[in-house]
Amino acid sequence: MAVFISYSHQDKDFVTALAANLVRRNVHIWLDTWEINVGDSLLNKVQLALEQASAIIVVLSETSVKSNWVNKELNSGLMRELEEKRVIILPVLVDNCTIPLFLKEKKYADFRLNFDEGLENVFDGISKVINSSLGRIVHSNYHTDWSIDWRIKADGLFLMDINMVDHADNIPYTVLTKTTMYANKTATEYFQLFNQHGLGWVAEGILLDLINEMSNKGEMRLILEDQKQKEHTVDFKDTSTEFGFILSTTSRRMGEDNGKDILVNYGGQLRNVYQANKSTMRKLTHEEYKLVNEIASIFRIEFNNCFRELQ
């Protein structure tokens, strides 16, 4: 989900600079001047963006605190923060003004004296909801902590680890699941070409998209009867392109024994991680989108659904 910026258009020069700097750090920004086209419903677009945002940056200035529109956006964001306890409201101070009552207890990023220092404070404040490599997925009665790590092995081939830990409410055990993608030579070349152009995060998302498609088609489950680790392996290979990898998953329980077997739906876990990873990604620039398509065409791989909407 994007980071929404609420501001007065009289502060547009500052906001454009702020948004551009955050985009350079791969933050997915929602800015009305970038997202709303002629003929679009302004109210509907803004409301949908506010409902889906993972963080809301409120730019505070003499003009914005008097803006009815900014106040409406702020109230909508505060209601989500109170109800969901997940969306982050981050005040940004650009000049001396009266801070709204409901924001006075929040630490703000101060840009009045130093832009770079204020930018670092903003980035630190939103880091937990924009990180595409680790996070927490909250469900009604349990949550899953996850992380993604990738590296090139000694044999020169690409490897990606997806680690997931399930913590359930009122249950005295946790479940640790690890899925590892072992890429073949062609898939490794695919990743490295993206990485050479500073688009490793795009390749990571595309590979997660492939795993997501696999999880939708096949049975990806394990049953844990005791403390012993269980393993399941799935192969993927496109015979026309030689693009392929092995997906190996291990799972084990830790904690107290309740005498019952545990069903681990790791395919569902991987789908959740894919969605969480995807939600943090910014849109591709026009040049990046062209490059992604060029790389995909080199390997004769169809461009994934994950990134069609990021153009």
Secondary structure as UniProt FT lines:
FT   STRAND          3..6
FT   HELIX           9..11
FT   HELIX           12..23
FT   TURN            24..26
FT   STRAND          29..30
FT   HELIX           32..35
FT   TURN            38..39
FT   HELIX           42..52
FT   STRAND          55..60
FT   TURN            62..63
FT   HELIX           64..66
FT   HELIX           68..84
FT   STRAND          88..93
FT   HELIX           101..103
FT   TURN            104..105
FT   STRAND          109..110
FT   HELIX           115..130
FT   STRAND          134..138
FT   STRAND          142..152
FT   TURN            154..155
FT   STRAND          158..168
FT   TURN            169..170
FT   STRAND          173..183
FT   HELIX           185..196
FT   TURN            197..198
FT   HELIX           200..217
FT   STRAND          222..224
FT   STRAND          230..238
FT   TURN            239..242
FT   STRAND          243..255
FT   STRAND          262..264
FT   HELIX           266..279
FT   HELIX           286..298
FT   TURN            299..300
FT   HELIX           305..308
FT   TURN            309..310
//
